[in-house]
Amino acid sequence: MKRVFSGIQPTGGVHLGNYLGAIKHWVDLQDCYENIFCIVNSHAITLPQDPALLKEQSLQMAGMLLACGIDPKRSALFVQSQINEHGALTWLLDCVASMGELSRMTQFKDKSARAESVSVGLFNYPVLMAADILLYQSDAVPVGEDQKQHLELARNLAIKFNRDFGECFKVPEPLIASSGARVMGLDDPLVKMSKSHKGAFHALFLLDAPDVIAKKIKKATTDSLGTLVFDKERPGIYNLLSIYAILSQKSPSQVELEFEGKGYGVFKQALIDLLIATLAPIQEKYAQIQNDPAYVLGILKEGLEQVQPIAKKTYQRAKSLMGLL
């Protein structure tokens, strides 16, 4: 089986965009690939974090991934900071990457534009992301459209390193899902749903109570046309219809037929009911997992023991090829 690697930051909770754009696909991939999934807590500290809260959130994220269907019998799940080779390989790749490559990263431009001061880590984190991927000799990486640029950097660094120092890294391919890759904000369908957005009705979180789900969907942006059709020129209703289609596993034409001649109110209530029914088993399983902290720690330990030899072998080869003792 080909090996897949992917990671998720632990901060901010898991929203519907994370689930439909990433986690649900990870779950679906488990029968097709050898999977390595990582809680990338070292990426989180590119912005200021409360240390105690970050530790807590890392374990909570592990519990959430397990509740969503990540199966430790089919996937290795671990915490990034427990394997020192991530940071060590980043330094080696820093000496291969160019300032020009990193300065073109659009996410850095977006985040730095909103901050008074930015860390070197925020500028440099695409190299850490490349190290995460290359360390495990990954064949493919599930990515959304907004992450393709970072994966391209990882590919370029692998190619340059292999050319200049000798064969070391696999050059990973992107694995882009056909649907659900970009869930937009409920209050502003022109921007991707985000953990960091300040709007109270922007993101729908997997642990939201039924009354909160109902309130957010009822307030979600639509338009004044009143017809329920998949039209990208109508981003609000297109976003909501797309969410319904993915969760119901129906095609756009089937969804349009289901709600033909019906108003937004009827559709939004159907979407609310579907969301509550979808998230209820995840919330129930998450509550069970949270009641057994030793279970999560045990799963993370197993994942760590499974992947650490891969990371160590790759790093030692890269280090040796660069002439380091």
N, C-alpha and C positions, 0 to 999 in steps of 0.2 A: 504494500500500500504506500502511496505517496504521503509525505508528511506535510501537515498544515500547522502553521503557527499563527496565533493572534493574541492580542492583549487588550485589556480594558482598565482605565483608571478607576480607582476605588472611591474617589470623592464625588459628592453631589447626588448620590442616589442613582437608581436606574430608571430611565423614562422610556416611554413607548418607542421613541426613535432608536434608542440603544437596543431594545428588544427586537423590533422588527428589522432594523438595519444590520444587526450584528448577531446578537445572542441566539435568536431563533435559527439563524443559518448555521451557527456553530453546532447547535443541537442536531440539526438535519444532516450535517456533514459527518457525524460520528460513525455511521455505517460505511462510509466511502473512503475515509482517510485515517492515517495515524495522526492523532490530534494532540497538540500541545497548546494549552491555554494558560495565559499568564495575567496576574493582577499586577499592573505596572505602577506600583506605588512610587518608584523612583522618578517616574515622569511627573507625578503629582507635585513634587516639591520644587518644580520650576516656578511655581507661585507659592506665596507664603501659606503654610499649613499649621494647624495646631497639632503638635506631635502625638498627644494622647488620642485625639480624635482620628488622626490618620491611621493609627494602629487599629482602632475600633472599626473604622470604615473598611479597612482591608479585609478583616475577617467577615464583616457584613457582606461585602461584595462576593466573597467566596460562597457564603451561604445562599446568596441570591442566585448565583450561577448554578449551584446545585439544585435549587428550587425550580429553576427554569428548565432543567433537564440535562445539564452536563453530567454525564455518567462517568464516575472515576474508574469504572471497569473498561471503558472505551476511550477515555481521554485523560491526559496528565494535566492536573491543575496545580499551580504553585504560585508563590509570591516572588516577584522579580528581585527584591532586595536581598533575598536569602542566597542568591547565587552571585558571588563577587565578580565572576567573569563578565557579567553584563557591563559593569563600569570599566573593567580592565580592557575589554575589547573596544569599547567606545574610544579610549585614548589612542589605541592603535589606528582606528579608522579616522579619528580626528587628524592624524598625520597623513592621511590619504585624501581626505575631503578638502575642498577649496572654500574660501570665504564666499566666493561668488555663488557657488552652488547653494550654500545655506542662506545667503541674503535674498535669494529668489523664492524662498518658501513662503507661500501666501498666508499660511496660518500664523507664522511669526509676524508678518506685516499686520495682519488683522488684530492680533492680541496686543502687540506692542503699541499700536496706534491708540488703544484704549487705556493704556497704563502710563503713569507718570515716570516710572522707573522699571526697567526690565532686567532680569538676571542674564548672565552668560548662559545659564542652563536653558532658558527659554529659547535663546538663539540656537543652541547646540543640540536640543533634544531630538531633532530628526536623525542625528548620528547615533544617539542612544537607541532610537527605534530601529535603525539599521542593524545595530549590534544585536538587539533582541532577536531579530529575524535570522541573521546570518549565523549566529551562535549555534543554532539547532539544525543547520543544514536543511532549511525548509524548502520544500518543493513549491509550495504555493502559500499565499497569504490572502485571506478574505478581506477585501477592502471596499469601502464606499468610494464614490467618485471623488470626495474631498480628500481622501488619503492616497490617491494614485500617485501624487507628486512625491510623497514620502517613500513609497515603495520604489519609485523610479530611482530615487537617491540610493536606496539600499542596493538595487540592481547595479547601478553605476559604480558604487564603491566595491562591490564584489568583483566586477569585471576588471576594474583598475588594479585591485590588489592581486588578483590572479595573474594579470598580465605582468605586473612589475616585480612580484616576489615569488610567484609560483602558485600552482593550483591549491586552493584552500577552501573556497566557499562555493556552494551551489548558488546559482542565480535564480532567485524565486520568481514565480509567475503570479500575476494578480488573479484572484478568484472573485469576480464581481457577480453578485446576485442579480437575477433578472427583475426582481420586484422587492419593494420594501427598503431599498438602499438609502432612501432620503425622505424621512418623515419631517414635515415642516411644522413650525410653531402653530398652535391652535389660535393664538391671538394675532399672529402675523405670519401668514402662509408664504411670505416671500423670504423668510429666513429659516434655516434648519433648526429643528427642535434642539434645545441646548440646556444642559444642566445649569449653566452660569447665567442664563437670561433672568432678569429681575422680575419679569411680568408674572403676576400671581396665576394667570390663566394661560400661560404660554406652553408649559410642558405637562403631560400627564404621566405620573409616576406609577410604577408597578405596584407600589404599596398604598396607593390612594384608596381611601374608603369609597364605597358605592355612592354616597351622597356627594363626595368631592368629584368623582368621575362625572356624575350627572351634571353638576354645576359647570364644570369646565367645558363639557361638550355642548351644553345649551348656550354657553357664551362664545363658542368657537365662531370665528369669522366665516361668513358665507358671502352672499351677494343679494341683489334684489331681483334676480331673474326668475327664481322659483323652480327651475327645471333641474332634474337630477341626472346629469350627463357628465361623462369624463371629458373635460375640456381643459387643457393646460392653461388656456387663456383666462380661466376662472380658478385661480389657485386655491382659494378657500374651500370651495365645495369639492374640487379635485382631490385635495389632500384628505378630506374626510371620507370620500368615496373610496380612495385608494386604501385607507386603513381598513374600511369595512370589507373590501374585496380580499385583502390578504388574510384577515382574521377568519372570514367565512369560507375561504378557499373557493371563491367564486370568480368567474371571469368578469371583466368590466361589462360585457353585454348582458350577462346574467343579472348583475346588480342593477343595471339600468332598467331591465325588464321588471325586476322585483318591485322597484319604486316608481314605475311609470305612472304618471298622473297623481302621485302623492306629493305632499308638501315637505318642506324642510323639517317641520316638527315631527312628523311620522318617522322620517329617516333618522333624525338625531336620536329619537327614543330607541329605535332599533339598534343604532350604534352603541348607545349607552348599555342596553341589555347585553349586547354581544361582548363588550369590553368587560363588564362585570363578570359574566360567565367565563370568559377567558382567563381573567386575572385571579379569580377566586381560588382555583387549585394551586396556583403559584404562591399566593399569599398564605394559604393554609400550610403548604409544605415548608415555606420559609419560617413560619412561626414554630413549627416542629423542630426544624434544624437549629433555630436560635435557642431552643431549650436544651440543646445538647452541644455545648461548645467543644467538648472533647472530640466529637465526631468531625467537625470542620478541621480542627487542628490535625487530626489523624489523616484526613484526606490530603491536606496540604503537605504533610510530611511524606506520604507515599508518592505524591507527584514530584516533590523535590528530589527524592531518591531515584526516581525514574529518569529524570532529565539531566541531573547534575553531571553524570559521566559524559554525556554528549557535549555539554557546554565546556567542560574541562578539556576534552580531547581537541575540540575546535580551537579553543584559545591557545593551548600549548603549541599547536601546529602554526597558527598565525604568528605567535611570538617568536618561534624558532625561525620561521621564514624571514622575519624582519631582522634577524641577527641578535635578538635579545637573549641573554643567558637566563 
